[in-house]
Amino acid sequence: MNKDIISGKWTQLKGQAQAKWGKLSDDVFDVAEGNSEYLAGKLQEQYGWERDRAEREVHDFEKSLH
């Protein structure tokens, strides 16, 4: 799923992302609006993950949406 599709369907996908990464606040998801780089940065910050892990988590989430 490309970034345009994720951004376009973000409202629908936000609930799935919130369920997966419960430590992130609603505000983070509202600001992210499907921006995978921003989301990875917030995952890294909140969960203490390395950048590679955070990016992989977001990528895996995107793949699971197919």
C-alpha positions as YAML, in Angstrom:
chain: A
units: angstrom
residues:
- id: 1
  name: MET
  ca: [0.00, 0.00, 0.00]
- id: 2
  name: ASN
  ca: [1.55, 3.28, -1.01]
- id: 3
  name: LYS
  ca: [1.75, 6.44, 1.06]
- id: 4
  name: ASP
  ca: [-1.08, 8.17, -0.83]
- id: 5
  name: ILE
  ca: [-3.46, 5.33, -0.05]
- id: 6
  name: ILE
  ca: [-2.44, 5.28, 3.60]
- id: 7
  name: SER
  ca: [-2.89, 9.04, 3.89]
- id: 8
  name: GLY
  ca: [-6.28, 8.83, 2.18]
- id: 9
  name: LYS
  ca: [-7.55, 6.06, 4.42]
- id: 10
  name: TRP
  ca: [-5.80, 7.22, 7.57]
- id: 11
  name: THR
  ca: [-9.01, 7.82, 9.50]
- id: 12
  name: GLN
  ca: [-10.02, 4.20, 8.95]
- id: 13
  name: LEU
  ca: [-6.55, 2.81, 9.60]
- id: 14
  name: LYS
  ca: [-5.90, 4.92, 12.68]
- id: 15
  name: GLY
  ca: [-7.88, 2.55, 14.91]
- id: 16
  name: GLN
  ca: [-5.79, -0.42, 13.80]
- id: 17
  name: ALA
  ca: [-2.58, 1.52, 14.42]
- id: 18
  name: GLN
  ca: [-3.80, 2.60, 17.86]
- id: 19
  name: ALA
  ca: [-4.57, -1.01, 18.76]
- id: 20
  name: LYS
  ca: [-1.09, -2.09, 17.68]
- id: 21
  name: TRP
  ca: [0.84, 0.74, 19.36]
- id: 22
  name: GLY
  ca: [-1.23, 1.61, 22.41]
- id: 23
  name: LYS
  ca: [1.47, 3.73, 24.04]
- id: 24
  name: LEU
  ca: [1.05, 6.40, 21.37]
- id: 25
  name: SER
  ca: [-1.53, 9.08, 22.07]
- id: 26
  name: ASP
  ca: [-4.43, 10.11, 19.85]
- id: 27
  name: ASP
  ca: [-2.58, 13.35, 19.17]
- id: 28
  name: VAL
  ca: [0.36, 11.45, 17.65]
- id: 29
  name: PHE
  ca: [-1.96, 9.64, 15.26]
- id: 30
  name: ASP
  ca: [-3.80, 12.86, 14.41]
- id: 31
  name: VAL
  ca: [-0.53, 14.60, 13.54]
- id: 32
  name: ALA
  ca: [0.88, 11.56, 11.70]
- id: 33
  name: GLU
  ca: [-2.00, 11.42, 9.20]
- id: 34
  name: GLY
  ca: [-0.34, 8.43, 7.52]
- id: 35
  name: ASN
  ca: [3.19, 9.87, 7.52]
- id: 36
  name: SER
  ca: [5.28, 6.74, 8.08]
- id: 37
  name: GLU
  ca: [8.49, 8.63, 8.89]
- id: 38
  name: TYR
  ca: [6.79, 10.67, 11.60]
- id: 39
  name: LEU
  ca: [5.12, 7.56, 13.00]
- id: 40
  name: ALA
  ca: [8.42, 5.65, 13.06]
- id: 41
  name: GLY
  ca: [10.03, 8.56, 14.91]
- id: 42
  name: LYS
  ca: [7.30, 8.57, 17.53]
- id: 43
  name: LEU
  ca: [7.57, 4.79, 17.95]
- id: 44
  name: GLN
  ca: [11.30, 5.14, 18.42]
- id: 45
  name: GLU
  ca: [10.78, 7.86, 21.00]
- id: 46
  name: GLN
  ca: [7.95, 6.20, 22.96]
- id: 47
  name: TYR
  ca: [9.12, 2.57, 22.88]
- id: 48
  name: GLY
  ca: [12.87, 3.22, 22.97]
- id: 49
  name: TRP
  ca: [13.45, 1.24, 19.77]
- id: 50
  name: GLU
  ca: [16.33, 1.69, 17.37]
- id: 51
  name: ARG
  ca: [15.42, 3.57, 14.18]
- id: 52
  name: ASP
  ca: [15.62, 0.37, 12.10]
- id: 53
  name: ARG
  ca: [13.16, -1.43, 14.37]
- id: 54
  name: ALA
  ca: [10.68, 1.45, 14.35]
- id: 55
  name: GLU
  ca: [10.81, 1.69, 10.55]
- id: 56
  name: ARG
  ca: [10.42, -2.09, 10.25]
- id: 57
  name: GLU
  ca: [7.36, -2.01, 12.55]
- id: 58
  name: VAL
  ca: [5.70, 0.67, 10.39]
- id: 59
  name: HIS
  ca: [6.64, -1.17, 7.19]
- id: 60
  name: ASP
  ca: [5.23, -4.43, 8.55]
- id: 61
  name: PHE
  ca: [2.03, -2.62, 9.55]
- id: 62
  name: GLU
  ca: [1.72, -1.21, 6.03]
- id: 63
  name: LYS
  ca: [2.22, -4.68, 4.54]
- id: 64
  name: SER
  ca: [-0.45, -6.14, 6.81]
- id: 65
  name: LEU
  ca: [-3.01, -3.76, 5.31]
- id: 66
  name: HIS
  ca: [-2.97, -5.47, 1.90]
...
